[in-house]
């Protein structure tokens, strides 16, 4: 079978391996990577700064850091459970509250790319160039 076959109307390219798969496929049968649903034309995104790789919103993380940072809520939200427990244990010192305030402000003011890179390993980090040039 030829690798150079033409994509049909009911097919798309896998977001990971680039092979042609059925549009309805949730998981690529060739590489096993879950596919993201295609955006609906004319719809507005309601994620308010959500990270496309993890679905975490930088606005939610920032507000949690500012309002509940002393309890480590923003750390729990971002999946940093160990740091969240550390913030919770030392919440009586008010040091986590001050750190949470600063972290919340940083989350809200940094770029989407910087926010994504902050919470992903270097192998999954997204650079501005790769985001601008798909």
Secondary structure, DSSP 8 states (H G I E B T S, - for coil): --TT----TTEEE-TTT--EEETT-SB-TTT--B------TT----SSSB-TTT--BHHHHHHHHHHHGGGTHHHHHTT-HHHHHHHHHTGGGSHHHHHHHHHHHHHHHS-HHHHHHHTS-TTT---HHHHH--
